[in-house]
Amino acid sequence: MKYIHLYLNSFKGLSKEIWFLALVTLINRAGTMVIPFLTIYLKSDKNFTLQDIAWVMTAFGFGSVVGAWLGGKLTKKMGFYYLMFWSLILTGIAFILLQYIDSFAGICIGIFILMLIADAFRPASYVAIDAYSSPENKTRSVSLLRLAINLGFSFGPALGGIIITQGSYTGLFWVDGLTCIFAAIMFVLLLNNKASKIQKTEIKGMKYLSPYKDYPYLLLVFCVFLIGFTFLQFFSTVPLYYKEIHHLDESKIGLLFFLNGFLIFLVEMPLVKYLEKPGISVYKIVYFSVILLILCFLVLNLFSWVGILTISMIFMTFGEIFNFPFLNSLAFKRAKRGNMGEYMALFTMAFSFAHILGHNTGLHLIKNYGYNATWYIMAGILIICLFLLIWHKNISKGESDELISETNEN
């Protein structure tokens, strides 16, 4: 009972608009169930080679980069509201059409267009969080949306695995597309455009620092890229590892992702609320998260026991819980007022570049060196990232801007 009270209390103080945004996000993410199975779909249904799949995933990443960049520009020009609505609608249509493409070149182009449209949504969603939440609740608002994303992303793959094993991938693409369109309808019904209009008015005529000239921020973004590079292996190479080395079918792979989402649902909000207390170092939380991500790869090489997959997933999940809300918080606090769209677009683009290089590199590493060497390399990249984050703290410490005071590092 005490934990239930603590859990419910962690949600207090968030605006109704943030709750509505979380609901729309939940519906949308529950529908993106094809993503964890994309590499398996391309290999088993389309008979693509690992090299072909690597280039498809690179197209995935390029689409994500262009979409994030375009999303940042369009958010500034048209406001987050209309951009988010049309991104949801067009993403739904793109998902439905993608199933009808069979050629390698066609799949690459289709995936590029799909991700361009879908990831234009992400910078706009960060600006929506900024518009709909109070300054003291931003980290928890991010966590609530992450909770919605992961809850949807846990039920989605679990349901997706059942759809595949009981039917085919065709049903998966239809469900993905229709849920995106349904999310767009819910978005219009639940959220109004008032905050977007206010945000657009505030931006007009303002002078601000470009994120591309904010060098401590660029270092932070590079660290985000390294984390994304390794983390995204769980959506391309790791599912192949589950299937080819441990012989799990899609339903069991879906259950592992369900565990990830369920644990995030259970513990992230109370943990974030506790860790937001004054005096707790944001940087130390992020350092600890990177250590957990290192362990999630290292343990895969320790035993051939299938249960190690669950242990690895638990390490990854808690690394994710401690990492992403607070990396988002650092980025929010660094962003200059009136330029939130471009700052968060660059933050989003770090993950997009990780999509370009991460999947392709991971798949080629597996082909040339095997799974064990690949996991050691991913752990090594994260160790480098840990030292860069320590450097970022040191170069930021002497600055007199709001970032340091708000993260309690002095």
VOPAGU-2260 file (C-alpha; in pm, 1 decimal, decimal comma):
REM VOPAGU-2260
SITE   aa  ch    i         X         Y         Z
SITE  MET   A    0       0,0       0,0       0,0
SITE  LYS   A    1     285,5     238,5      81,1
SITE  TYR   A    2     436,9     185,9    -263,6
SITE  ILE   A    3      99,3     237,0    -433,3
SITE  HIS   A    4      59,3     569,0    -247,1
SITE  LEU   A    5     415,2     670,4    -344,7
SITE  TYR   A    6     350,6     565,5    -704,2
SITE  LEU   A    7      26,9     763,0    -735,9
SITE  ASN   A    8     182,0    1064,5    -564,3
SITE  SER   A    9     458,2    1075,5    -827,0
SITE  PHE   A   10     197,3    1175,5   -1088,6
SITE  LYS   A   11      57,9    1473,9    -896,8
SITE  GLY   A   12     100,1    1826,9   -1030,2
SITE  LEU   A   13     114,8    1740,9   -1401,5
SITE  SER   A   14    -115,7    1938,9   -1629,4
SITE  LYS   A   15    -415,6    1777,5   -1797,8
SITE  GLU   A   16    -262,5    1860,9   -2137,5
SITE  ILE   A   17      44,7    1651,7   -2052,2
SITE  TRP   A   18    -189,0    1364,6   -1956,5
SITE  PHE   A   19    -374,7    1397,9   -2287,4
SITE  LEU   A   20     -44,7    1412,7   -2476,7
SITE  ALA   A   21      65,2    1096,3   -2294,7
SITE  LEU   A   22    -257,6     919,7   -2391,9
SITE  VAL   A   23    -210,4    1009,2   -2759,4
SITE  THR   A   24     150,6     891,4   -2737,9
SITE  LEU   A   25      41,7     563,5   -2577,0
SITE  ILE   A   26    -202,5     492,3   -2860,0
SITE  ASN   A   27      56,5     584,0   -3122,3
SITE  ARG   A   28     341,2     380,1   -2973,2
SITE  ALA   A   29     124,1      75,2   -2912,4
SITE  GLY   A   30      79,5      73,5   -3288,1
SITE  THR   A   31     449,0      82,8   -3379,6
SITE  MET   A   32     477,2    -288,7   -3315,3
SITE  VAL   A   33     651,5    -364,7   -3644,2
SITE  ILE   A   34     976,7    -184,9   -3548,5
SITE  PRO   A   35    1131,5    -451,6   -3315,0
SITE  PHE   A   36    1054,7    -716,5   -3578,2
SITE  LEU   A   37    1175,8    -517,7   -3880,1
SITE  THR   A   38    1512,2    -693,4   -3918,8
SITE  ILE   A   39    1346,5   -1034,2   -3872,4
SITE  TYR   A   40    1072,7    -940,9   -4124,1
SITE  LEU   A   41    1329,2    -836,8   -4384,6
SITE  LYS   A   42    1532,0   -1155,9   -4334,2
SITE  SER   A   43    1253,4   -1413,1   -4309,3
SITE  ASP   A   44     973,1   -1266,5   -4524,3
SITE  LYS   A   45    1173,5   -1068,8   -4780,8
SITE  ASN   A   46    1480,6   -1298,1   -4783,5
SITE  PHE   A   47    1718,2   -1002,3   -4761,0
SITE  THR   A   48    2083,6   -1065,7   -4673,8
SITE  LEU   A   49    2240,4    -910,6   -4363,0
SITE  GLN   A   50    2413,9    -656,2   -4588,6
SITE  ASP   A   51    2078,1    -562,6   -4746,7
SITE  ILE   A   52    1917,2    -529,7   -4402,6
SITE  ALA   A   53    2207,2    -313,4   -4285,3
SITE  TRP   A   54    2145,6     -68,3   -4571,5
SITE  VAL   A   55    1770,0     -67,2   -4510,8
SITE  MET   A   56    1837,8      24,7   -4147,0
SITE  THR   A   57    2075,7     295,6   -4270,0
SITE  ALA   A   58    1790,4     436,8   -4481,5
SITE  PHE   A   59    1582,5     416,4   -4162,4
SITE  GLY   A   60    1842,9     633,6   -3989,8
SITE  PHE   A   61    1877,2     885,4   -4274,7
SITE  GLY   A   62    1500,5     930,6   -4278,2
SITE  SER   A   63    1511,3     986,1   -3903,4
SITE  VAL   A   64    1786,7    1250,5   -3933,5
SITE  VAL   A   65    1609,9    1444,8   -4208,6
SITE  GLY   A   66    1277,5    1413,5   -4028,0
SITE  ALA   A   67    1420,1    1543,5   -3699,0
SITE  TRP   A   68    1594,6    1835,1   -3872,0
SITE  LEU   A   69    1282,3    1920,2   -4071,6
SITE  GLY   A   70    1068,0    1883,3   -3759,7
SITE  GLY   A   71    1280,0    2140,6   -3575,8
SITE  LYS   A   72    1250,3    2388,3   -3864,4
SITE  LEU   A   73     876,1    2333,4   -3914,4
SITE  THR   A   74     802,9    2355,7   -3541,4
SITE  LYS   A   75     955,7    2701,9   -3542,8
SITE  LYS   A   76     755,0    2808,4   -3849,7
SITE  MET   A   77     413,5    2646,2   -3799,5
SITE  GLY   A   78     406,7    2553,1   -3430,7
SITE  PHE   A   79     407,2    2204,9   -3281,7
SITE  TYR   A   80      31,5    2138,7   -3303,1
SITE  TYR   A   81     -28,2    2103,9   -3677,5
SITE  LEU   A   82     307,9    1935,9   -3730,3
SITE  MET   A   83     226,4    1663,3   -3476,8
SITE  PHE   A   84    -120,6    1606,2   -3624,5
SITE  TRP   A   85      -5,1    1568,8   -3985,2
SITE  SER   A   86     293,0    1358,3   -3885,3
SITE  LEU   A   87      58,7    1107,5   -3719,3
SITE  ILE   A   88    -181,0    1093,7   -4015,2
SITE  LEU   A   89      88,0    1055,9   -4281,9
SITE  THR   A   90     285,7     804,1   -4074,9
SITE  GLY   A   91     -25,9     586,5   -4057,0
SITE  ILE   A   92     -68,1     595,2   -4433,5
SITE  ALA   A   93     303,7     519,3   -4485,0
SITE  PHE   A   94     287,7     213,0   -4258,1
SITE  ILE   A   95      -5,7      69,7   -4453,1
SITE  LEU   A   96     163,2     126,7   -4791,3
SITE  LEU   A   97     501,4     -13,4   -4683,2
SITE  GLN   A   98     375,0    -374,3   -4680,3
SITE  TYR   A   99     316,8    -362,5   -5057,5
SITE  ILE   A  100     681,3    -289,6   -5142,9
SITE  ASP   A  101     903,1    -589,4   -5224,2
SITE  SER   A  102    1220,6    -463,5   -5393,7
SITE  PHE   A  103    1535,1    -371,5   -5200,8
SITE  ALA   A  104    1546,9     -17,2   -5344,8
SITE  GLY   A  105    1173,4      28,9   -5285,6
SITE  ILE   A  106    1201,1     -81,8   -4922,3
SITE  CYS   A  107    1493,5     157,6   -4865,9
SITE  ILE   A  108    1297,1     450,5   -5012,9
SITE  GLY   A  109     978,8     351,8   -4828,8
SITE  ILE   A  110    1156,7     323,7   -4491,7
SITE  PHE   A  111    1331,0     657,9   -4552,4
SITE  ILE   A  112     999,6     834,6   -4623,3
SITE  LEU   A  113     826,1     663,8   -4330,3
SITE  MET   A  114    1093,9     772,9   -4082,1
SITE  LEU   A  115    1116,2    1123,4   -4228,0
SITE  ILE   A  116     745,4    1173,3   -4159,0
SITE  ALA   A  117     741,7     990,0   -3825,4
SITE  ASP   A  118    1045,6    1161,2   -3671,3
SITE  ALA   A  119     933,6    1512,1   -3763,8
SITE  PHE   A  120     695,1    1445,9   -3472,8
SITE  ARG   A  121     970,2    1419,0   -3211,4
SITE  PRO   A  122    1109,9    1777,4   -3187,6
SITE  ALA   A  123     751,6    1904,2   -3191,9
SITE  SER   A  124     660,8    1674,6   -2901,4
SITE  TYR   A  125     947,8    1814,4   -2691,5
SITE  VAL   A  126     823,9    2167,9   -2759,0
SITE  ALA   A  127     471,7    2054,3   -2665,0
SITE  ILE   A  128     607,1    1930,4   -2329,9
SITE  ASP   A  129     771,5    2267,8   -2275,8
SITE  ALA   A  130     446,4    2448,2   -2362,1
SITE  TYR   A  131     214,2    2230,6   -2154,7
SITE  SER   A  132     422,6    2177,7   -1836,6
SITE  SER   A  133     559,6    2404,2   -1563,3
SITE  PRO   A  134     940,5    2437,4   -1526,4
SITE  GLU   A  135     954,5    2229,2   -1207,9
SITE  ASN   A  136     758,6    1944,3   -1368,7
SITE  LYS   A  137     946,2    1912,3   -1698,2
SITE  THR   A  138    1151,1    1604,9   -1603,3
SITE  ARG   A  139     843,4    1424,6   -1474,1
SITE  SER   A  140     645,9    1534,4   -1781,2
SITE  VAL   A  141     917,1    1378,4   -1998,9
SITE  SER   A  142     899,8    1065,8   -1780,8
SITE  LEU   A  143     521,7    1044,9   -1817,7
SITE  LEU   A  144     553,4    1057,0   -2197,1
SITE  ARG   A  145     832,6     799,8   -2178,7
SITE  LEU   A  146     602,7     590,6   -1962,5
SITE  ALA   A  147     334,2     613,2   -2230,5
SITE  ILE   A  148     587,8     530,4   -2502,3
SITE  ASN   A  149     720,5     228,6   -2316,6
SITE  LEU   A  150     381,6     103,7   -2205,3
SITE  GLY   A  151     269,0     116,8   -2565,8
SITE  PHE   A  152     598,0     -29,0   -2678,4
SITE  SER   A  153     566,9    -318,2   -2431,7
SITE  PHE   A  154     212,2    -416,7   -2525,8
SITE  GLY   A  155     275,0    -346,4   -2894,8
SITE  PRO   A  156     554,4    -601,3   -2954,4
SITE  ALA   A  157     382,3    -858,2   -2731,5
SITE  LEU   A  158      65,3    -822,9   -2939,4
SITE  GLY   A  159     273,6    -797,9   -3256,6
SITE  GLY   A  160     446,2   -1126,5   -3181,0
SITE  ILE   A  161     106,6   -1293,9   -3142,7
SITE  ILE   A  162     -21,8   -1139,8   -3468,8
SITE  ILE   A  163     286,0   -1268,5   -3655,3
SITE  THR   A  164     281,0   -1621,2   -3512,4
SITE  GLN   A  165     -96,4   -1657,5   -3552,7
SITE  GLY   A  166    -121,8   -1479,4   -3887,3
SITE  SER   A  167     136,2   -1280,0   -4082,3
SITE  TYR   A  168     321,1    -950,1   -4102,5
SITE  THR   A  169      43,2    -805,5   -4321,4
SITE  GLY   A  170    -189,2    -760,3   -4024,6
SITE  LEU   A  171      91,9    -590,1   -3835,8
SITE  PHE   A  172     131,8    -313,8   -4095,1
SITE  TRP   A  173    -245,4    -250,3   -4100,0
SITE  VAL   A  174    -264,0    -225,7   -3720,5
SITE  ASP   A  175      38,6       6,1   -3711,7
SITE  GLY   A  176    -110,9     236,8   -3973,5
SITE  LEU   A  177    -461,3     253,5   -3828,6
SITE  THR   A  178    -342,3     319,7   -3472,8
SITE  CYS   A  179    -134,2     616,5   -3594,5
SITE  ILE   A  180    -441,9     761,8   -3765,3
SITE  PHE   A  181    -651,6     696,1   -3454,2
SITE  ALA   A  182    -385,9     872,6   -3242,9
SITE  ALA   A  183    -414,1    1178,2   -3473,0
SITE  ILE   A  184    -791,9    1186,5   -3421,4
SITE  MET   A  185    -749,2    1165,6   -3043,6
SITE  PHE   A  186    -485,4    1441,3   -3059,0
SITE  VAL   A  187    -732,6    1685,3   -3219,7
SITE  LEU   A  188   -1014,4    1588,5   -2983,2
SITE  LEU   A  189    -812,0    1618,3   -2661,0
SITE  LEU   A  190    -563,6    1901,2   -2720,5
SITE  ASN   A  191    -622,9    2256,2   -2840,5
SITE  ASN   A  192    -393,7    2477,3   -3046,1
SITE  LYS   A  193    -373,8    2765,3   -2798,9
SITE  ALA   A  194     -33,0    2678,0   -2650,5
SITE  SER   A  195     116,9    2631,5   -2997,2
SITE  LYS   A  196      -2,3    2978,9   -3105,4
SITE  ILE   A  197     146,3    3136,2   -2788,7
SITE  GLN   A  198     475,7    2954,2   -2846,4
SITE  LYS   A  199     490,6    3077,3   -3209,2
SITE  THR   A  200     422,3    3438,8   -3100,5
SITE  GLU   A  201     701,3    3425,8   -2838,9
SITE  ILE   A  202     955,5    3305,6   -3096,6
SITE  LYS   A  203     892,0    3582,8   -3351,8
SITE  GLY   A  204    1162,0    3849,6   -3353,2
SITE  MET   A  205    1372,2    3688,1   -3080,9
SITE  LYS   A  206    1750,4    3661,5   -3109,2
SITE  TYR   A  207    1899,7    3342,3   -2974,5
SITE  LEU   A  208    2211,0    3128,5   -2972,8
SITE  SER   A  209    2228,0    2854,7   -3233,5
SITE  PRO   A  210    2266,2    2507,7   -3077,5
SITE  TYR   A  211    2536,4    2443,2   -3339,4
SITE  LYS   A  212    2754,6    2710,4   -3169,9
SITE  ASP   A  213    2687,1    2590,3   -2816,1
SITE  TYR   A  214    2992,9    2365,6   -2779,6
SITE  PRO   A  215    2914,8    2207,9   -2439,2
SITE  TYR   A  216    2572,6    2121,1   -2579,1
SITE  LEU   A  217    2733,4    1964,4   -2887,3
SITE  LEU   A  218    2944,4    1743,2   -2658,7
SITE  LEU   A  219    2629,1    1638,3   -2472,6
SITE  VAL   A  220    2462,6    1560,0   -2806,2
SITE  PHE   A  221    2762,5    1346,4   -2908,1
SITE  CYS   A  222    2725,2    1149,4   -2583,7
SITE  VAL   A  223    2357,0    1102,9   -2666,1
SITE  PHE   A  224    2464,1     969,2   -3006,6
SITE  LEU   A  225    2698,4     712,3   -2848,2
SITE  ILE   A  226    2429,0     598,4   -2606,9
SITE  GLY   A  227    2176,5     576,2   -2889,4
SITE  PHE   A  228    2427,2     388,8   -3109,3
SITE  THR   A  229    2453,6     110,2   -2851,2
SITE  PHE   A  230    2097,6     119,8   -2716,6
SITE  LEU   A  231    1947,9      78,4   -3064,3
SITE  GLN   A  232    2117,4    -260,4   -3096,5
SITE  PHE   A  233    1821,9    -387,6   -2892,9
SITE  PHE   A  234    1600,9    -307,8   -3193,7
SITE  SER   A  235    1812,4    -468,7   -3466,6
SITE  THR   A  236    2103,5    -694,0   -3374,0
SITE  VAL   A  237    1981,3    -811,8   -3033,1
SITE  PRO   A  238    1648,3    -951,8   -3166,5
SITE  LEU   A  239    1849,5   -1142,9   -3429,0
SITE  TYR   A  240    2070,0   -1273,6   -3146,2
SITE  TYR   A  241    1759,3   -1389,6   -2960,2
SITE  LYS   A  242    1635,2   -1573,9   -3267,3
SITE  GLU   A  243    1955,5   -1713,4   -3419,1
SITE  ILE   A  244    2157,7   -1801,3   -3106,6
SITE  HIS   A  245    1886,2   -1873,2   -2848,0
SITE  HIS   A  246    1616,7   -1980,8   -3099,0
SITE  LEU   A  247    1336,4   -1767,1   -2954,0
SITE  ASP   A  248    1027,4   -1716,6   -3170,0
SITE  GLU   A  249     863,9   -1375,8   -3221,1
SITE  SER   A  250     613,5   -1422,8   -2936,5
SITE  LYS   A  251     893,5   -1482,2   -2681,5
SITE  ILE   A  252    1093,2   -1188,7   -2820,4
SITE  GLY   A  253     779,8    -976,7   -2779,8
SITE  LEU   A  254     754,5   -1086,2   -2415,6
SITE  LEU   A  255    1109,7    -971,0   -2345,8
SITE  PHE   A  256    1018,1    -626,1   -2477,5
SITE  PHE   A  257     700,3    -642,1   -2270,6
SITE  LEU   A  258     919,3    -691,8   -1960,7
SITE  ASN   A  259    1110,4    -376,9   -2054,3
SITE  GLY   A  260     795,0    -167,2   -2085,6
SITE  PHE   A  261     629,6    -315,8   -1777,2
SITE  LEU   A  262     929,4    -241,5   -1552,4
SITE  ILE   A  263     941,1     116,1   -1682,3
SITE  PHE   A  264     569,1     148,5   -1610,1
SITE  LEU   A  265     619,5      11,7   -1258,4
SITE  VAL   A  266     920,0     206,6   -1133,4
SITE  GLU   A  267    1022,3     502,3   -1354,3
SITE  MET   A  268     788,2     774,5   -1225,3
SITE  PRO   A  269     850,0     711,8    -851,6
SITE  LEU   A  270    1224,6     688,8    -915,7
SITE  VAL   A  271    1232,1    1012,8   -1115,7
SITE  LYS   A  272    1026,5    1194,3    -851,6
SITE  TYR   A  273    1267,4    1075,4    -581,1
SITE  LEU   A  274    1577,1    1163,5    -782,6
SITE  GLU   A  275    1448,0    1515,5    -856,2
SITE  LYS   A  276    1516,1    1606,1    -491,6
SITE  PRO   A  277    1761,0    1896,5    -439,3
SITE  GLY   A  278    2117,7    1782,4    -378,8
SITE  ILE   A  279    2101,5    1471,5    -597,7
SITE  SER   A  280    2348,9    1507,4    -883,0
SITE  VAL   A  281    2195,0    1469,0   -1227,6
SITE  TYR   A  282    2533,7    1378,0   -1368,3
SITE  LYS   A  283    2586,7    1095,6   -1117,2
SITE  ILE   A  284    2248,8     951,0   -1215,1
SITE  VAL   A  285    2350,9     958,9   -1582,4
SITE  TYR   A  286    2692,2     802,3   -1502,6
SITE  PHE   A  287    2520,1     516,5   -1319,1
SITE  SER   A  288    2282,7     465,3   -1611,6
SITE  VAL   A  289    2572,7     424,5   -1854,2
SITE  ILE   A  290    2732,5     162,9   -1624,9
SITE  LEU   A  291    2406,1     -35,2   -1633,0
SITE  LEU   A  292    2400,5     -16,4   -2013,0
SITE  ILE   A  293    2758,0    -145,2   -2023,7
SITE  LEU   A  294    2653,0    -442,6   -1808,4
SITE  CYS   A  295    2354,0    -524,2   -2031,9
SITE  PHE   A  296    2595,8    -609,5   -2313,4
SITE  LEU   A  297    2869,1    -772,6   -2106,4
SITE  VAL   A  298    2637,2   -1026,2   -1940,4
SITE  LEU   A  299    2532,5   -1163,0   -2280,6
SITE  ASN   A  300    2886,1   -1301,5   -2316,7
SITE  LEU   A  301    2903,6   -1460,7   -1971,3
SITE  PHE   A  302    2669,1   -1758,4   -2009,6
SITE  SER   A  303    2487,9   -1951,5   -2281,1
SITE  TRP   A  304    2192,5   -1990,8   -2039,3
SITE  VAL   A  305    1877,1   -1844,1   -2194,7
SITE  GLY   A  306    1787,6   -1671,3   -1866,4
SITE  ILE   A  307    2077,8   -1431,6   -1917,6
SITE  LEU   A  308    1861,3   -1260,9   -2180,5
SITE  THR   A  309    1617,5   -1155,3   -1908,3
SITE  ILE   A  310    1901,1   -1030,8   -1686,5
SITE  SER   A  311    2043,3    -832,0   -1978,2
SITE  MET   A  312    1700,9    -682,0   -2050,3
SITE  ILE   A  313    1665,0    -578,6   -1683,4
SITE  PHE   A  314    2004,8    -404,5   -1689,1
SITE  MET   A  315    1908,8    -230,8   -2015,0
SITE  THR   A  316    1571,0    -125,1   -1875,2
SITE  PHE   A  317    1710,6      32,6   -1559,3
SITE  GLY   A  318    1989,1     194,1   -1760,6
SITE  GLU   A  319    1718,1     344,7   -1980,0
SITE  ILE   A  320    1514,2     457,3   -1677,1
SITE  PHE   A  321    1808,7     637,6   -1517,8
SITE  ASN   A  322    1941,0     774,7   -1846,4
SITE  PHE   A  323    1683,5     918,4   -2083,7
SITE  PRO   A  324    1467,5    1137,6   -1853,2
SITE  PHE   A  325    1775,0    1308,4   -1711,1
SITE  LEU   A  326    1954,8    1346,2   -2044,2
SITE  ASN   A  327    1632,9    1510,3   -2165,9
SITE  SER   A  328    1635,8    1731,8   -1858,1
SITE  LEU   A  329    1994,2    1846,8   -1925,5
SITE  ALA   A  330    1902,5    1925,5   -2286,3
SITE  PHE   A  331    1587,0    2117,8   -2186,5
SITE  LYS   A  332    1779,0    2329,9   -1937,4
SITE  ARG   A  333    2049,3    2404,6   -2189,4
SITE  ALA   A  334    1808,4    2517,4   -2460,0
SITE  LYS   A  335    1768,4    2893,0   -2496,6
SITE  ARG   A  336    1418,7    3036,7   -2471,1
SITE  GLY   A  337    1257,2    3071,2   -2814,3
SITE  ASN   A  338    1490,4    2819,6   -2976,9
SITE  MET   A  339    1359,4    2505,0   -2808,9
SITE  GLY   A  340    1259,5    2348,3   -3142,6
SITE  GLU   A  341    1609,0    2360,9   -3293,5
SITE  TYR   A  342    1782,7    2258,0   -2970,4
SITE  MET   A  343    1557,5    1955,7   -2926,9
SITE  ALA   A  344    1575,0    1878,4   -3298,8
SITE  LEU   A  345    1954,5    1847,3   -3262,0
SITE  PHE   A  346    1901,8    1628,7   -2953,7
SITE  THR   A  347    1664,9    1408,7   -3157,3
SITE  MET   A  348    1904,9    1402,6   -3452,2
SITE  ALA   A  349    2168,0    1242,4   -3228,6
SITE  PHE   A  350    1943,3     936,0   -3206,8
SITE  SER   A  351    1872,9     961,8   -3577,6
SITE  PHE   A  352    2243,7     953,2   -3662,3
SITE  ALA   A  353    2269,4     657,6   -3426,0
SITE  HIS   A  354    2006,4     486,6   -3643,4
SITE  ILE   A  355    2219,6     550,6   -3953,8
SITE  LEU   A  356    2541,7     409,0   -3812,3
SITE  GLY   A  357    2428,1     185,6   -3526,9
SITE  HIS   A  358    2218,9     -73,0   -3708,8
SITE  ASN   A  359    2448,1     -93,5   -4011,7
SITE  THR   A  360    2766,1    -116,2   -3804,2
SITE  GLY   A  361    2614,5    -369,0   -3565,1
SITE  LEU   A  362    2497,8    -597,3   -3844,8
SITE  HIS   A  363    2834,1    -581,7   -4022,9
SITE  LEU   A  364    3017,5    -648,7   -3694,9
SITE  ILE   A  365    2803,4    -958,2   -3642,1
SITE  LYS   A  366    2871,9   -1081,5   -3994,7
SITE  ASN   A  367    3248,1   -1026,3   -3972,6
SITE  TYR   A  368    3329,4   -1090,4   -3604,7
SITE  GLY   A  369    3026,9   -1258,8   -3446,3
SITE  TYR   A  370    2791,2   -1163,9   -3165,1
SITE  ASN   A  371    3037,0   -1187,2   -2872,2
SITE  ALA   A  372    3285,4    -940,3   -3023,6
SITE  THR   A  373    2997,0    -706,7   -3111,9
SITE  TRP   A  374    2875,8    -695,2   -2750,1
SITE  TYR   A  375    3229,3    -619,9   -2625,6
SITE  ILE   A  376    3260,8    -336,9   -2878,0
SITE  MET   A  377    2927,3    -187,2   -2766,5
SITE  ALA   A  378    3040,8    -199,2   -2403,1
SITE  GLY   A  379    3368,4     -28,0   -2503,4
SITE  ILE   A  380    3181,7     253,8   -2679,0
SITE  LEU   A  381    2977,6     312,8   -2363,0
SITE  ILE   A  382    3293,6     328,1   -2150,6
SITE  ILE   A  383    3423,6     604,9   -2381,0
SITE  CYS   A  384    3086,6     780,1   -2343,6
SITE  LEU   A  385    3116,3     766,0   -1963,7
SITE  PHE   A  386    3448,1     954,8   -1973,4
SITE  LEU   A  387    3305,2    1211,4   -2217,1
SITE  LEU   A  388    3012,3    1277,6   -1983,3
SITE  ILE   A  389    3256,6    1340,3   -1698,8
SITE  TRP   A  390    3439,7    1585,5   -1928,3
SITE  HIS   A  391    3107,8    1752,3   -2016,5
SITE  LYS   A  392    3033,4    1809,3   -1648,2
SITE  ASN   A  393    3377,0    1963,4   -1594,9
SITE  ILE   A  394    3355,5    2207,2   -1888,4
SITE  SER   A  395    2999,7    2304,2   -1793,1
SITE  LYS   A  396    3077,0    2353,9   -1423,5
SITE  GLY   A  397    3233,3    2696,2   -1461,6
SITE  GLU   A  398    2954,4    2842,2   -1672,1
SITE  SER   A  399    2720,3    3095,6   -1518,9
SITE  ASP   A  400    2406,4    2991,6   -1705,6
SITE  GLU   A  401    2092,6    2834,6   -1567,3
SITE  LEU   A  402    2196,7    2477,8   -1650,0
SITE  ILE   A  403    2432,4    2445,2   -1356,2
SITE  SER   A  404    2212,6    2606,2   -1094,8
SITE  GLU   A  405    1911,2    2402,1   -1199,7
SITE  THR   A  406    2094,6    2068,7   -1188,7
SITE  ASN   A  407    2236,8    2131,1    -837,9
SITE  GLU   A  408    2595,1    2069,5    -942,3
SITE  ASN   A  409    2755,6    2357,9    -745,8
